[in-house]
Amino acid sequence: MKLTYVALTAGALLSTSVMAQNTQEIIQRDVNQEKRIEQGLKSGELTTKEAAKLERDESRVDKMESKALSDGKLSNAEKRRIEQEQNKVSKEIHREKHDAQTADPNSTSSKRMQADVQRNVNQQERIEQGVQSGQLTNREAGNLERGQAHVDRKEGKAGANGHISAGEQHAIQNAENNQSKKIHREKHNARKD
């Protein structure tokens, strides 16, 4: 009887560990893609408008992640669908970075978008670290990905015309500040799966 209980407990821990690793992998991919967008802005390979479109695409991925993690689990099928969407966005990043359009990376709009995308990188890294350390459950990570989707949509909308005004950036920064507070709160609430 004891052996069966130990085996079940070990199996449950292994299953939880695998789910957390799957979650960590998809969030790490978000970090990598945001870094590629930021690098494209800094090099002038991406215009503000192109980066805004890519942020809308990232928002779609974050929403998928949020929905998949809402029950605290990430099935293999859900992970596969998210990875397929991430692959599409990855190809779009490559295409946009290697088309004929270039931009001045020192323009005000580009600098504003660079700062916003860098903040996305930081937030996603904090979420990934929380999952890795066990400070965040999958469900909490899903809630935070919904917040990331909200920020990405704001960036996409603001830069859709190729320019980001000071007022638009202020609104984005407010959303990012709120998201930062949520990440801190979720990481320090002592909740475990």
N, C-alpha and C positions, 0 to 999 in steps of 0.2 A: 504494500500500500504506500509506504514512504517513497519507494523508488518511483512509482507512478507519479506521485505529487512532484517529486524533484524533476522528473522528465518533463512534465507539463509546464512547470515553472520555467525551466531552462528553455523550452520551446517558445513560450510566450515572450521571454526576454529576447531571444534571438529574433523573433518576428518583429518586435518593437524596434530592435536595433536596425534591421533591414529596412523597415519603413522610414526610420529617421534618416538612414543613409540615402534612400531614394529621394526624400524631400531635400536633403542637403545637396544632392547632385543637380536637381532641377534649379535650385536657387543659385548654385555656383554658376550654372549656365547663364542665368539672368545677369549675374555680376560680370561675367566675361562679355556678354553682348553689350551691356551698358558701357563697359570700358572701350569696346570697339567703336561705339558711337562717339564717345568723348574724344578718342584719338582721332577720328575722322574730322570732327569739328576743329580740333587743335591744328591739324595738318592742312586744313582748307579743303580736304577731299569731300566733306559734307557741307552743304549749305544749311542754314537755319531751318529752311522749309523741309529739306530732306530729313534732317534730324527730327523735326516735329512729326513727320510721317512715321518714322521709325519708332518714336516714342508711343504713338498710337498703336502700332503693332505690338510693342512691348506690353502695353496696357491689356491687349487681348490675351496675351500669354499669362499675365498676372491674374486676370479674371479666371482663366481656366484652372490655374493652380489653386486659387482660392476656393473655387467650386469643388475641385477634386479633394481638397484637404478639409472641407467643411465637416466631414464625419470623423475626422481624426485619422483617416486611413488614406493611403495612396496605393491603389491597385496597380498591377502591372499594365493593365489596359489603359488606365488613366495616365500613367507615366508615359506610355508609348504615344498617346494622343498629344500630350504636352510636348514631348520630344519632337514629334512631327511638326508641330506649330513652331517650336523653337528653330528647327531646321529651315522652315520657310523664312522666318525673320532673319536668320543668319545669311541666307542667300540674298535676301533683300539688302542687308547691310553691305554685303560684298558688291552687289550690283550698283548701289548708290555711291559707294566710295570709288568705284572704278568707271563711272560714267564721265561724260565730258564736262559736267558742271563742277566748278570750283568756287570757293568763297574766300573772303578775307577773314582769317581766323582772329584778327585783331579788331574786327568790327564790334560795335556795342552789342548787337543782337547775338552774334556768335559767342562773345564772352559771357553774356547772360545765359545762353543755352548751355555752354560748357560748364558753368557753375552749377546749373540745375542738374545736369546729367551726372556730374561728379557727386552731387548729393545723393542721387539715386544709387550710385555705386556704393557709397558709404552705408546707406540704409540697408541695401540688399546684403552687404557683407555682415552687418550687425544681425540681421535675421538669420543668415547662414550660421554664424558663430553661435547664436542662441540655440539653433536646432542641434548643432554639433555638440555643444556642451550639455544639452539636456535642459537648459533654462526655458526653452520653448517647446511646447507640445506641437504635434502636427496641426491640430485644430487652431492653435494660436498663430502658427506660421501662416496658415490659410487666411485668417483674419487680417494679418499684417500684409499679405499679398494683395488683398482687396484694397487696402489703403495705398499700396504702391501703384495699383492700377488707377486709382483716383488721381494721384499725383501725375502719372504718365499721361493720362487724358488731358489734364490741365496744360501740361507742356505741349502736347500735340495740338491742342486748340489754340494756344497762345502763338505758336510759331507757324501756324498753317499758312499765314500770308507772307512768311519769310522774315518777319520782324517781331521782336519781343520788346514791348514797351516797359518802362520802369514800373508802371502800375500792374502790368501782367506778371512781371517777375515777382513783385511784392505778393501778389495773390498766390503764386506758386510757392514762394518761400513760406507763407503762412501754412499752406497745406503740408509742406515738408516738415515744418516745426511741429505741427499736430501729429504727423506720422512718427516723428522722432520720439515724442512723448509717449505715444502708444507702444512703440518698440521697448522703451525703457520700462514702462509699466508692466507689459507682458513678460519681459525677461526677469522681473524682480517680484512677481506675485507668488512665487513658491508653488505654483500649480504643476503637477506632473500628470502624464496621461492617466 
